[in-house]
Amino acid sequence: MGVATATTALLIGLPILSVPSTLEQHVVAHALERTGAAKTVEGVASLESIAWDIGELLGSPNYRQAAVQVAMKYIAVKFENNAQLLAEK
C-alpha cells in the first residue's frame, strides 16, 4: 500500500491492514501502525491469520478511532502553508 491509498483510507476513517512488499510500503505500513490505525502482515500469512487481523481491525473500536484521529489531523493541515513551513526548516 502506497501513501495515496493509505491517505484515502484514513480520510474516511478506515483502519488499514497492510501487506507490504516494497520498501515504500514497509515504511508506510510501520508509520501507520505507530498511529494505532493499522496492522501489518509480515512475511507469508495464512488466510486464517489475515481473516483474524481483518476481524480485529473492524471489530475493535480502537483502530477506527485512531483512523479518525489521523484523518482529523490531516484535514486540519493548511496545505497552502506547507511550502513556507518546509522553507523555514
N, C-alpha and C positions, 0 to 999 in steps of 0.2 A: 504494500500500500504506500503510495506516494503522498506528498504533502497535500496536493489538491484534493485527493479522495478523502484523506483524513479530515481536512478542514470542512469539507462538505458534510460529512457525517456528524462532526461535532457541532456544526452550526444548527443542526436540527435536534441536538441533544441526544444523539445516538451513540451508545458505547461501542467500542471497536474491538474486534478480535483480529489481531494482526498475525499474518503468516508470512514473515519476511523472507525474501530470497536474495535481495541485493543489499549492498552496503547502505544506500539511502533508506531502504525500507527498514533495516535494522535500527538505524539511528532514529527514524520517525517512530517506530514501534516502541522503543525503550523510552523515548521522551513522552509518548502518550501514556505509557504505564506509570510514569512518575506523577502524572496528573491524577491518577486514580480512575480515569475514564476508559481504560483499555486493559486487555490481557494480550500476551504474546505467546504464540506457539513456537517453540524452539525445536528444530530438527524434525524428525519424522513423527507424526502423531497419528493415533488410531482415530477412526471415525467416532468411536465412543468417547474418547477424550475431548475431541472437538465439540461434539454434541453437549458434553458436560460443561465445557467452557462457555458455549453459547447460552445454555440454560442459566448458568451463573451470572453472565453479563445481563441477560434480560430479566432474570428473576430477582436480582439484588438491586434495591433502590440506590445503593451507594454508587454504582457505576453510572447510572443515569444522572444522578445529582452531580457527580463530578463532571460529566459531559456537558451538562447545562451550565455549570460554573465556568468551564473553559469557553463555551460559546458566549457567555455574557462578557467575559474579559475581552474576547476577540471583537465582539460587536462594539464595545466601548472604545476601542482604539480609534483615534482620529488619524486616518491614513494620510491626510494632506500634510501632517506634521512629521511623517516618518523620515523624509529626506533631511529635514533640518535636524532631527534628533540624531540621525546617523552621522551627519557632518560634525556635530558637536562632540561626538565620542572619539 
